[in-house]
Structures are given as structure tokens and as C-alpha cells.
Amino acid sequence: MSSSWFCRLGRVGVLAGALVAGLCSTAVSQQVVGRPDETPQQRDARMKWWREARFGMFVHWGVYSVPGGIYNGKEIPGIGEWIMNRAKIPVVEYKAYAKQFNPVRYDPDAWVRLAKEAGMKYIVITSKHHDGFALFDSKVTDWDVVDATPYGKDLLKPLAEACAKHGLVLGFYYSQAQDWNHPGGAAAGGHWDKAQDGSMDDYIRNIAAPQVKEILSNYGKLGVLWWDTPVDMTRERADMLLPLLQLQPQIITNDRLGGGYGGDLGTPEQHIPATGTPGRDWETCMTMNDTWGFKSTDHKWKSTQTLIRNLCDIASKGGNYLLNVGPTPLGEIPEPSVERLKEVGKWMKINGDSIYATTASPFSRLPWGRCTKKLTNSGATLYLHVFDWPKDGKLVVPGLRNKVQSARLLATDKKLKAKSGDDGVTIDVPAEPLDPIATVIVLEVKGKLDIEKVLPGQAADGTVTLPADLADIHGQAQVETIDGQSSIGWWTNAGDFVSWSFKVSKPGRFDVMATAATPAPSSKFEIVVGDQKLAAEVASTGGYQTFKTVTLGTLDLKKGSTELSVKPVRDGWQAINLRSIVLTPVK
Ligand code: H79
């Protein structure tokens, strides 16, 4: 499976689905940034502000906020900004919603202050989404806020001014290949109305290209152009848009233009990859509930804890977090979003040093949380984000061999005692965390980072825990993290297997348990340790995200280094998501 935008996008909805795997095989695999004349040093300079920012606000706003998920009295399933497509609303009927788009409570200064209070450094707003409606005054169409709504004023101008005033960077999202209202723009993403007939090439030439020129010309200096989505974007079509970027030479673009252009950023959508991608910048974009565009019936808000831990998780992998709000047709950011952003902001005010301008964790995994780092002249500053506070007052940083210069709590500057030992560095911490969501400890270490990979071992009671993110993957399966929990997914190929190496100090007989999820009626595999093979099976858990822990049988473990593999059985394997294998001593 390639790592194109569509695969990563598709993972959310159809996790481990063969459908998406099929679509991916047609994706362009060879990608170029699209800036042949730029040196790596110039590129680093261009990316600097973005790499230091780490946290931004995504805004999805448009006419779709008027129906807000309801059409003809019925709730339309799925993301709100897709309502026109999902409900196959005729063009004329959809356009009528614009008459009710009158955002008299729009206060761009307040939006920018909120983003700033949350600790966000940039804002990316939908200048035009797939419904083709422009939030700006476009000269090439009447389907924009100035010509089609009672409000009648450009929405992007005052936002650009507010960003400049408060020192935030502004970026524009632009849907270049899906436009359900301009002829030829719905060639790719579905087509249900004669009014959509037309040539996609003409649409790109006469609507998309001139509009991109408008947004790159009329709103001052921009930080980001966020393309979405490259459906049916050939190299020829992309080449009608790419040269326009010269209007904003410093602008950063994502990997969704299409035509084989990878741009500056990877864009995992609605998920956090299991590991970062050294050498390739990336940004996870994510909703706070389950929709991008406002949907009146969506109350599935993520907790502040999830949002803060996601930010730590992403920073620890070297990425940025672009967190979405979906304002109402009156121009208000929904109150649950405001509350959460303010809470995230309180955490960032205290702990921002552990996020901004940091780089990825040097550890492959930490049992209690996450880590970010800054390299210094004498060594490194490690920021330890502790999610699970140690009950015994000792925080072990496994495998860290560097000499510790100092350890302190970031929030209070209180010094902590740290000692190097066989396991790594052990820090004496207070009995209670300062913040149960994530307490940050700052560790200053000397010299080049020296971290030994520590094999999992047995807990005091003899239990061995083998989590997804410590597995060695043999094949195409992939580890991914959802809500801070990692699992091995995309395991559609029965030839793929996974294994773990670990140390056994107290040998004996062990119960083998798996925490797994699958919608299939059953999936068969075997657990292999040396010459022992345990036939195993999990029954449907109801879905790829519904995890259950099942006991599979028993195995004997000998003292010393051990390898355990999970291998699909060709006859009977169905894709599962595997979170962990746990071995507990038989009493
Ligand atoms: O702007 C947000 C989404 O509207 C947009 N990208 C983010 C940032 C996006 N465009 N395309 N996709 C996401 C792919 C999603 C396809 C789906 Fe569907 C839309 C899955 C469910 C609704 C189309 C309709 C495919 C299945 C049903």
C-alpha cells in the first residue's frame, strides 16, 4: 500500500478495508515537492516558523453550516460539509441556503484571540470547500459570500487583518478538484445534477486557477496553502495551479495538490501516525467532534484530556496538530469548542515550552507518556510528558545513558532528584501529579543523546506486556495511534506477521491474552514461541475500533531472550486490529 493522501485519509472510515487498499494501488507513488530550485537550507528557512509553531487552528466554514447536517427534516449521516454530496442536493436548492448565511455575529478578532489563547500559532480557513462557495469576493463567480448572501462582505479580509494584528500566521484551504456547484467541478467526487456537467479542465482553468490567484494576491502574506483533495488531479491539471505559488514564494503547501506533487507536508487526517517520518514534515488535522463543518446534531466532543495528549503525542513524533472548529451560520465558534480551546490554552501557558520549537522524541516508546526534545550546546533538554503518574514516586526513563545535569517540574521549577542506573534514569517525583492530564518534567542531559533500546521485561508479578508500538512488523501491516492508544492495523494480508523480543527472568507457564478488534465473524492465527505453536482465534468484537481482551491459551516461557510471533493462518485469517499481547503467569 502506498503512503498517498488517500490511503491515510481512508484509514479512518474503512480501517483495514480492502476497498481502500484497492484505491490506493492506483495512487501516484513517486512524489516531488514541486520546488526544484530550492536548496535544503532555503527549505529549512522557509519551514522554520511552521516547525516551531506545532499547533494551529483549522476553520471549516461555509454555506453547509446553514443546513448544519439536516436536509428535509432528516439527519444526513457523515461529515457536515459533505451534506450536499451525501444527500445529492440539487444545485439550485443548495444555492438557496446562501440566502440564510448571514454571519452577523462574526468577530474575526475574537476568533484570532481565541486561537492565540489556546496556544495556536496559525489559522487555516476554508477559502472554498467542495461545495464551491467562496468566503471571499471572487471575480470569476457569483457563488461567493459577497454576491450570494445577505451578509455581502468578504470574510477573509478582516480575518487577515486580525491575524496580522495579533501575530498569528494565516493560511487558506482551497478545494481545487472537487466543486459541486461549478460546471466540471464535480467530475471527480460524484455527480448528481445536470447543472454540474462540464469539463474538469475548463473548471480548473476558469474557476480554480483564477480563484487561487485571487486568494494568493488579495490577502497579504500567507503562511499556508492547504490543497484538498487530489481526486482526478493529473500532472497537467496540477500544473495549471502550481506556478501560482510564485505569488507567495514563502508559502508552505501540503501533499494534496495531486499530479505527483508531494508539497511540503504529509497530511494524516483524523489520526496520529504510530511514528513520525524523519525528513518529512507532517501535520495531523483533526476535528474536535466528528464533523469539520458545523453540524447541529454532533455532540461527540473529544475531552480536553484527549486534545492535550494528542498534541503531546504529535509533538513527540515531530508533527503539527491542526485542530478544527466549525462555526455556525451566525459566525460563532460552538461553545464546547471554545471551552476546550481555553482549557488547552491554560495547559499551554504553563507547558508551552515542551511543545513549541521542539523536535521528536529520541525514545521509541515510553511506558508512561511522551517526550519531546531541544538540542542544546552541551547536550539536550528532554521534556517528559507524564500521562500515567508513577504510584511509587519513581519515574523511570528507560535506556537513557546520558549524564543528567538537572531535573525539574516545568510548572513550578521545583528541582527533582535524578539517578542513573542499569534501567536508565530514575527521577524522584512528588506523590501526586501537578496536572493529571500531562505533567511535564524537564530533564537536562549532557552530550550526544545515548539511548539503549530496552527490551520489554516482566513486571514484578511476572506479567509480560507486548504493546503494538513495540512490535516488529513483517509485511504491510501498520501501527497507528487513535486516542493515545496504538494498535496494529491494515493487516489484510495473511502473509504478514508481527513479533516481539522480550526478556524472561521468571520462567514458567503463562496465560496468553490478546486485546484485539475485528468486525469479521472470526479470525484465526497462531502464537509462536520457539517450537511451541498455540492455535488462536478471536470472534467478532463488533468493529475495528471495538477492542476486547480474549484468552487464547497457555505457553511455556524459558529464561532469557525470547521472541513471540503472531502469524495469520491462511485458511481463516480475517483482518484484525491488535493492541497488545499480554502473558500472565499461571497460578
Ligand atoms: O475538509 C475536510 C473533509 O471534508 C475533506 N478533508 C478534510 C480536511 C475531505 N474530502 N474528502 N475527504 C475528506 C474524503 C472523505 C470521504 C468521505 Fe465520504 C466523505 C467519507 C465519508 C464522507 C464520500 C462520501 C465518500 C464516502 C461517502
Residues whose N, C-alpha, C, O or C-beta is under 5 A from the ligand:
A	BS01	H79	G78 E81 W82 D228 T229 W292
